[in-house]
Amino acid sequence: MTRVAAIDCGTNSIRLLVADVAPATGELTELDRRMTIVRLGQGVDRTGRLAPEALERTFTACREYAEIIKEHGAEHLRFVATSASRDAENRDEFVRGVVDILGVEPEVITGDQEAEFSFTGATKELTGRTDLRHPFLVVDIGGGSTEFVVGDDHVRAARSVDVGCVRMTERHLVRDGAVTDPPAEEQIAAMRADIEAALDRAEETVPLREAHTLVGLAGSVTTVSAIAQDLPEYDSGAIHHSRVSRDRVREITEWLLRSTHAERAAVPSMHPGRVDVIGAGALVLLAIMERIGAEEVVVSEHDILDGIAWSVA
């Protein structure tokens, strides 16, 4: 066993996994997994820069994670940064802050690398399942981008497109500096058209419709599963490998896009940081399912973090 730490810093959240990994047996034992909403990508789509307050929120989370990593005695740490820090003009400021706090330089990976990690993390437990048909389509709906990966035991094709719950919300649902509550039909239609155009781009290189099993990752998907199950609180055990039908995803998405901030915030399994962006994330998921004709989505709590941990070991 090798004790490793993996950090995934995305557009909306930063997440930590500390685990013991045994590459010879394919076993990963989770010791600590946590997530903090930091909105690193706040305003990046509009300004091209990471906001000072977003950087400070992210650095505060990094300080907390540094303590946890030290407590567990992890031997190796890999810090991966995704969409927001790829796009920002002042990403050097972000890199310096992370190095000062954690002692490692964040790797600003490409969308294709992001997809590889997501696929490994999501499917390592599923490859032997007889009730799930290959190939898999793994979809990681993040804050700034969505990764599409088709593969069996290995990746066959991957693509990252700039459609995520935060980016779509800021681009289409914000008016006069605030999220429309609830959005108008024309705002939803414009967002849907943007998502469909992104799916067209993804299909240029990834055979989305050849997949037999859709596996959905990240907070938008797991939150939809929690709502579908009417969970009294967020429960990773109940969510991991749950299945949600396309009809149920459609019902939930329509409700989320019609509801007010207060109504969404009252959902017991809803993380406060997702209240304003969950409608956009759910619409991305629904559009994917309708595009490929998926009857259901298999929801995974294991994702890019687990893939990063495997890569360290």
C-alpha positions in Angstrom: 0.0 0.0 0.0 1.1 3.5 -0.8 -0.6 6.4 1.0 -1.3 9.2 -1.5 -3.2 12.5 -1.6 -5.0 13.9 -4.6 -6.4 17.4 -5.0 -8.7 18.3 -7.9 -9.2 22.1 -8.2 -12.0 22.9 -10.6 -14.1 25.9 -11.5 -16.7 25.5 -8.7 -15.1 23.3 -6.1 -11.8 22.0 -4.7 -11.7 18.4 -3.5 -9.3 16.2 -1.6 -8.8 12.5 -1.4 -6.3 10.8 0.9 -6.2 7.0 0.2 -4.1 3.9 0.5 -3.5 2.5 -3.0 -2.3 -1.0 -4.0 -1.6 -1.0 -7.7 -0.9 -4.7 -7.8 -4.3 -5.6 -6.5 -6.3 -2.7 -7.9 -7.4 -1.8 -4.4 -8.0 1.8 -3.2 -8.9 2.4 0.5 -10.3 5.8 1.1 -9.1 7.5 4.3 -10.5 11.1 3.8 -12.6 12.6 1.0 -13.9 16.1 1.2 -15.1 19.0 -1.0 -15.2 22.8 -0.6 -17.1 25.2 -2.8 -14.6 28.0 -3.7 -15.9 29.3 -7.1 -12.4 29.7 -8.4 -14.0 30.4 -11.8 -16.1 33.3 -10.6 -16.2 35.8 -13.5 -13.5 34.1 -15.5 -15.7 33.6 -18.6 -16.4 37.4 -18.6 -13.0 38.9 -17.4 -10.5 36.3 -18.3 -8.9 36.6 -14.8 -9.2 34.9 -11.4 -10.9 37.2 -9.0 -8.9 38.1 -5.8 -11.7 36.9 -3.5 -11.9 33.6 -5.5 -8.2 33.0 -5.1 -8.4 33.7 -1.3 -11.3 31.2 -0.9 -9.2 28.6 -2.7 -6.1 29.3 -0.7 -8.1 29.0 2.5 -9.3 25.6 1.5 -5.7 24.6 0.5 -4.5 25.5 4.0 -7.1 23.3 5.5 -6.2 20.4 3.2 -2.5 20.8 4.0 -3.3 20.1 7.6 -5.3 17.0 6.7 -2.6 15.6 4.4 0.0 16.1 7.2 -2.3 14.4 9.8 -2.6 11.3 7.6 1.0 11.2 6.6 0.5 10.9 2.9 3.8 10.1 1.1 2.9 11.7 -2.2 0.6 14.6 -3.3 -0.6 15.5 -6.8 -2.5 18.7 -7.3 -4.5 18.9 -10.6 -6.1 22.2 -11.7 -8.7 22.2 -14.4 -10.8 24.5 -16.5 -10.8 27.9 -14.7 -7.0 28.0 -14.2 -6.5 27.0 -17.8 -8.4 30.0 -19.0 -7.2 32.7 -16.6 -4.6 35.4 -17.6 -3.3 35.6 -14.0 -2.9 31.8 -13.4 0.7 32.4 -12.2 -0.7 34.1 -9.1 -2.7 30.9 -8.5 0.3 28.7 -9.0 2.5 30.7 -6.6 -0.1 30.5 -3.8 -0.6 26.8 -4.1 3.2 26.2 -4.0 3.6 28.3 -0.9 0.8 26.4 0.9 1.2 22.8 -0.2 4.7 22.6 -1.6 3.7 21.3 -5.0 3.0 23.0 -8.2 -0.5 22.6 -9.5 -0.6 20.8 -12.8 -2.9 22.7 -15.2 -3.9 19.7 -17.2 -5.5 19.6 -20.6 -9.1 18.6 -21.1 -8.0 15.2 -22.6 -5.8 14.5 -19.5 -8.8 15.4 -17.3 -10.9 13.0 -19.2 -8.4 10.1 -18.8 -8.3 10.6 -15.0 -12.1 10.8 -14.9 -12.5 7.6 -16.9 -10.1 5.6 -14.8 -11.6 6.8 -11.5 -15.2 6.1 -12.6 -14.8 2.7 -14.3 -12.2 0.8 -12.3 -14.9 -0.7 -10.1 -17.4 -1.2 -13.0 -15.3 -3.2 -15.6 -16.2 -6.6 -14.1 -19.9 -5.9 -13.7 -22.1 -8.2 -15.8 -25.2 -6.0 -15.6 -23.5 -3.1 -17.4 -22.7 -3.3 -21.1 -19.6 -1.9 -22.7 -18.5 0.5 -24.0 -19.0 3.1 -21.2 -19.5 6.8 -21.8 -18.2 8.7 -18.8 -19.5 12.3 -18.5 -17.9 14.6 -16.0 -20.0 17.8 -15.7 -17.8 20.3 -14.0 -18.2 24.0 -13.3 -16.4 25.3 -16.4 -16.2 22.3 -18.7 -17.6 18.9 -19.4 -15.5 15.9 -20.3 -16.8 13.1 -22.5 -14.9 9.8 -22.6 -15.8 6.6 -24.4 -14.0 3.4 -23.6 -14.0 -0.3 -22.5 -11.0 -1.2 -20.3 -9.2 1.7 -21.8 -10.1 5.1 -23.3 -11.0 5.0 -27.0 -11.9 8.7 -27.5 -12.1 11.8 -25.3 -13.1 15.4 -25.6 -13.5 18.4 -23.3 -15.9 21.2 -24.1 -16.4 24.5 -22.3 -19.9 23.8 -21.0 -20.3 23.5 -17.2 -22.8 24.5 -14.5 -21.0 27.7 -13.5 -20.1 28.8 -17.0 -23.7 28.2 -18.3 -25.2 30.0 -15.3 -23.0 33.1 -15.6 -23.4 33.2 -19.4 -27.2 32.8 -19.6 -28.9 33.1 -16.2 -27.3 36.2 -14.7 -29.0 39.6 -15.2 -27.7 42.8 -13.5 -25.2 40.9 -11.5 -27.6 38.4 -10.0 -29.0 34.9 -11.0 -32.5 35.2 -12.4 -34.9 33.7 -9.9 -36.3 31.8 -11.7 -35.0 32.2 -15.3 -37.1 33.2 -18.2 -37.9 30.7 -21.0 -35.7 32.6 -23.5 -32.8 32.3 -21.1 -33.3 28.6 -20.8 -33.6 28.2 -24.5 -30.4 30.1 -25.1 -28.6 27.9 -22.6 -30.0 24.7 -24.2 -28.8 25.9 -27.6 -25.3 26.5 -26.2 -25.2 23.0 -24.7 -26.4 21.4 -27.9 -23.7 23.2 -29.9 -21.1 21.8 -27.4 -22.5 18.3 -27.9 -22.1 18.7 -31.6 -18.4 19.6 -31.0 -18.0 16.6 -28.7 -19.5 14.3 -31.3 -16.9 15.4 -33.9 -14.3 13.2 -32.0 -16.2 11.1 -29.5 -18.7 8.5 -30.7 -21.2 9.3 -28.0 -24.1 7.2 -29.4 -22.0 4.0 -29.5 -21.9 3.8 -25.7 -24.2 1.3 -24.0 -23.8 2.6 -20.4 -23.7 6.2 -19.4 -21.8 7.0 -16.2 -22.2 10.4 -14.7 -19.8 12.2 -12.4 -19.4 15.3 -10.3 -21.7 17.4 -8.1 -24.5 18.2 -10.6 -25.1 14.6 -11.3 -24.7 13.4 -7.7 -27.1 16.1 -6.6 -29.7 15.1 -9.1 -29.4 11.5 -7.8 -29.9 12.7 -4.2 -33.0 14.6 -5.2 -34.3 11.6 -7.2 -34.0 9.5 -4.1 -35.5 12.1 -1.9 -32.6 11.7 0.6 -32.9 13.5 3.9 -29.3 14.5 3.6 -26.4 14.0 1.2 -25.4 10.4 1.5 -22.5 9.2 -0.6 -23.2 5.5 0.0 -26.8 5.8 -1.4 -25.7 7.9 -4.3 -22.7 5.9 -5.5 -23.7 3.5 -8.3 -27.4 4.6 -8.1 -29.3 4.8 -11.3 -31.6 7.6 -12.4 -33.9 7.3 -15.4 -34.1 9.9 -18.1 -37.7 10.7 -17.3 -36.8 11.4 -13.7 -33.8 13.5 -14.7 -36.2 15.5 -17.0 -38.7 16.0 -14.1 -36.0 17.2 -11.7 -34.4 19.5 -14.3 -37.7 21.2 -15.2 -38.4 21.7 -11.5 -35.0 23.1 -10.8 -35.3 25.6 -13.7 -38.8 26.7 -12.5 -37.9 27.0 -8.8 -36.7 29.9 -6.8 -33.4 30.1 -4.9 -35.3 29.5 -1.6 -37.0 26.4 -2.9 -33.8 24.9 -4.2 -32.0 25.8 -0.9 -34.7 24.0 1.0 -33.7 20.6 -0.6 -32.0 18.8 2.3 -29.3 17.2 0.1 -28.4 20.4 -1.7 -25.0 21.9 -1.0 -25.4 25.7 -0.5 -22.7 26.3 -3.1 -24.8 24.5 -5.8 -28.1 26.2 -5.2 -27.7 28.8 -8.0 -25.9 26.5 -10.6 -27.6 23.1 -10.2 -30.3 24.0 -12.8 -27.7 24.5 -15.5 -25.8 21.4 -14.5 -29.0 19.3 -14.6 -29.8 20.6 -18.0 -26.4 19.6 -19.3 -27.0 16.0 -18.0 -30.5 15.9 -19.6 -29.3 17.2 -22.9 -26.6 14.4 -23.0 -29.1 11.7 -22.1 -31.6 12.9 -24.8 -28.8 13.2 -27.4 -27.5 9.6 -27.0 -30.9 8.0 -26.1 -29.7 6.9 -22.7 -32.6 5.4 -20.6 -30.6 5.9 -17.4 -27.4 7.3 -15.9 -25.3 5.3 -13.5 -24.0 7.8 -10.9 -20.5 7.5 -9.6 -18.9 9.2 -6.5 -15.6 8.0 -7.8 -14.2 10.3 -10.5 -11.2 12.3 -11.4 -9.9 12.4 -7.8 -9.7 8.6 -7.8 -8.0 8.7 -11.2 -5.4 11.2 -9.9 -4.8 8.9 -6.8 -4.2 5.9 -9.1 -1.8 8.0 -11.3 0.3 8.9 -8.2 0.6 5.3 -7.1 
